[in-house]
Amino acid sequence: MAVSNELLEILACPQCKGEVHLKQEAEGEGIVCESCRLVYPICDGIPVMLIDEAKPVGEG
């Protein structure tokens, strides 16, 4: 289940409050903040916007 564009428009990075976008890779989907270089996971179609759950961009 993909995250809707409407949800992406209102989501913000919990660390820097910056814009985020959806990133789809072979490993799965994630919500990416380019400013912080963090990827927030998506579990069962729900973005997990917790700083402790985020991984650095490029880390699998």
N, C-alpha and C positions, 0 to 999 in steps of 0.2 A: 504494500500500500504506500503510495507516494504522498509526500507532504504537499499540501495545496499551496498555490502561489499566494493566496490570501493570508495564510498563516505565515509564510516566509516574510511577507511585507510587514507584519507586526512584531516578529521576533527580533531580538537584539542580543548581542553577545553579553552574557552576564558579567564578564570581566571588564570590558572597556565600553560597553553600551553601543558598540559599532554595528554596522550592517553585517548581515550574514547571508549566505547563499547555499543552495543545495549542491552537493557534489556526489556524483555517482561513480563508483569505481568497481573493479572486479571483486574487491573485498566487501562491498556493500555501500549503503548510502551514509551520508553524514551532513551535518550543518557546519559550514566552514566560516570562520572569522579570519579574514586575511590580515587584519591589523595585529591580532594576537597570535596568528599562525596556529590556531587550535581547530580541531574537528570534534564536534559534539555528536555522539552516536544517536541513531534512530532505532528504537526498540519497538517492535510490533506497530510500526507506523506513527509512533509518538516520539518527538524529539526530546532527548534527555539533556536539558540545558543546565547542567551542573558542572561547575568548574572542575571539581574533583574527578568527574567522569570523562572529561575531554582529553584528547591525545594530541600531540604535536602533529602538524601537517606533515605527511610523508611517512609517518609511523603506522605500520600495519597492525 
